[in-house]
Amino acid sequence: MLPNPSTFEVTKRSSRPIRSLAGVTGLNAARGIAFIEDPANPGFAKLADGSLPIAGFITRNCQVGGPTISDAVLPNRIELPFADTDFQSFEQAEEVQAEGYGPIATLANGGTQNGTVQNGAYLYSGTGANAAKTLTAGTAIGTEVSFIGGQFAVAVSGQVAEYYLAQILPPSRPDLNTFRCRFVMQTGDRQ
């Protein structure tokens, strides 16, 4: 059996304070997905889309409806997930490591936002018009990155690029058939 290392790790914490925002109704989110404060609804979170600097990375998993009684009694549960409608914590990071491509889920309530990746997938992979935003093992070191649906993606014109690709590493989870990236926060936002 393969070990289960984390596919998202903050390797250098930020001195900026942790933010607290109301969650997105109907959204399951894996720990480490990036969020912004919704400009149309202050005080509420929205998946990072490159339009604004991030509020931070969600500090715990979030699930629709919140934890159940089985979550509280199962062994090896160090922390319970946030309920999708509760206030949630988001932390900034100076440096992170992330890996894995994954599908984008749909909101349980059929809302307009496209949900988020789950099960440890933090790198954007797009097709067609969005193919240029895909992070690959061939993406140049130093490339500025932004976010799409809370995932790291190559920044394009008009997006806020807070991080750059500093290193491509072997995967900690070979079963994901991908690679691990180290992202470092840039000095000042770029657009």
C-alpha positions in Angstrom: 0.0 0.0 0.0 1.3 3.4 -0.9 1.9 6.0 1.8 -0.6 8.8 1.8 1.5 12.0 1.8 -0.3 15.3 1.4 -0.6 16.7 -2.1 -0.6 20.2 -0.7 1.8 21.6 1.9 2.5 25.1 3.2 6.3 25.0 3.4 6.7 28.6 4.5 3.9 30.3 6.4 3.1 34.0 5.9 3.1 36.6 8.7 -0.2 37.9 7.3 -3.2 37.0 9.6 -5.6 34.1 8.9 -8.8 35.3 7.3 -12.3 34.1 8.2 -15.0 34.2 5.5 -18.4 32.6 5.1 -18.2 29.5 2.9 -19.7 28.8 -0.5 -23.1 27.0 -0.2 -23.0 23.6 -1.9 -19.2 23.5 -2.3 -16.9 20.6 -1.3 -13.4 21.9 -1.1 -10.1 20.1 -0.3 -7.7 21.7 2.2 -5.3 24.0 0.3 -7.7 25.2 -2.4 -7.3 28.9 -3.0 -10.2 31.4 -2.4 -10.8 35.1 -2.8 -13.3 37.3 -1.0 -16.3 37.5 -3.3 -16.4 41.1 -4.6 -20.1 41.0 -5.2 -20.8 39.6 -1.7 -18.2 40.9 0.9 -17.5 38.6 3.8 -18.2 35.5 1.6 -15.6 33.2 0.0 -15.4 32.5 -3.7 -13.0 30.1 -5.5 -9.9 32.0 -6.6 -10.1 32.9 -10.3 -7.2 35.3 -10.8 -9.4 38.4 -10.6 -8.2 39.5 -7.1 -5.4 38.6 -4.7 -6.3 35.5 -2.8 -7.8 35.6 0.7 -5.8 32.4 1.3 -5.8 28.7 1.1 -8.6 26.9 3.1 -7.1 25.4 6.2 -9.3 22.3 6.4 -11.5 20.3 4.1 -15.0 21.6 3.6 -18.0 19.5 2.9 -21.6 20.1 2.0 -23.7 19.8 5.2 -20.7 19.6 7.4 -19.3 16.8 9.5 -21.5 13.9 10.5 -21.5 11.9 13.7 -19.4 9.2 12.0 -16.8 11.9 11.3 -16.5 12.6 15.0 -16.2 9.0 16.1 -14.0 7.5 13.3 -10.4 6.9 14.5 -7.6 8.9 13.0 -9.7 12.0 12.4 -7.5 14.7 13.6 -9.8 17.6 12.5 -13.3 17.7 11.3 -14.2 19.4 8.0 -15.9 22.8 7.8 -19.6 22.8 6.9 -20.0 24.5 3.5 -22.2 27.3 4.9 -20.1 28.0 8.1 -17.3 30.6 8.5 -14.1 29.0 7.3 -10.4 29.9 7.9 -8.0 30.8 5.0 -4.2 31.2 5.5 -1.7 32.9 3.3 1.6 31.3 2.5 5.0 32.5 1.3 5.8 29.1 -0.3 3.7 26.0 -1.0 4.1 22.6 -2.7 1.2 21.2 -4.6 0.6 18.4 -7.0 -2.1 16.5 -8.9 -4.6 17.2 -11.7 -8.2 16.6 -11.0 -11.8 17.1 -12.1 -13.8 20.2 -11.3 -16.9 19.2 -9.3 -20.3 20.9 -9.6 -22.0 22.8 -6.8 -24.6 20.7 -5.0 -27.1 23.5 -5.3 -26.6 24.0 -9.0 -25.0 27.4 -8.4 -23.0 29.4 -11.0 -19.6 28.7 -9.5 -18.0 25.5 -10.8 -17.1 23.8 -7.5 -13.5 22.7 -6.9 -11.1 19.9 -7.2 -11.0 17.3 -4.5 -8.9 14.3 -3.4 -5.6 16.1 -3.7 -5.6 17.8 -7.1 -4.3 21.3 -7.1 -2.9 21.9 -10.6 -5.1 23.2 -13.4 -5.4 21.2 -16.6 -7.5 22.8 -19.3 -8.4 22.1 -22.9 -9.2 24.2 -26.0 -9.0 27.9 -25.2 -7.8 27.2 -21.7 -5.0 24.8 -22.7 -2.4 27.7 -22.3 -3.3 27.9 -18.6 -2.3 24.3 -17.9 0.7 23.6 -15.7 2.9 20.8 -17.2 6.2 19.3 -16.3 7.6 21.4 -19.2 6.3 24.7 -17.8 9.3 27.1 -17.5 10.7 27.8 -14.0 9.9 31.4 -13.1 6.5 31.3 -14.9 4.0 33.5 -13.1 0.9 31.6 -11.8 -2.6 32.5 -10.9 -5.7 30.5 -10.1 -8.7 29.0 -11.9 -11.4 27.3 -9.8 -9.1 27.5 -6.8 -6.3 25.5 -8.7 -2.8 26.8 -9.6 -2.7 27.8 -13.3 -0.4 29.6 -15.7 -1.3 33.3 -15.4 -2.6 35.1 -18.5 -3.0 38.7 -19.2 -5.5 40.4 -16.8 -5.0 37.9 -14.0 -3.4 38.6 -10.7 -0.2 36.6 -10.5 0.8 36.3 -6.8 3.1 33.3 -7.2 5.7 31.9 -9.6 6.8 28.4 -10.3 10.0 27.9 -8.5 10.7 24.1 -8.9 9.2 21.0 -10.4 9.7 17.9 -8.2 8.9 14.2 -8.5 5.4 13.4 -7.2 4.8 12.3 -3.6 1.9 10.3 -5.0 2.9 8.4 -8.1 -0.7 7.1 -8.4 -1.7 10.7 -9.4 0.4 10.3 -12.6 1.7 13.9 -12.3 4.4 16.0 -10.7 4.9 18.2 -7.7 5.4 22.0 -8.0 6.9 24.4 -5.5 5.3 27.9 -5.8 6.8 31.0 -4.2 5.0 34.2 -3.5 6.2 37.2 -5.6 7.0 40.5 -4.1 3.9 42.6 -5.0 1.1 41.5 -7.2 1.5 41.3 -10.9 -1.2 41.7 -13.5 
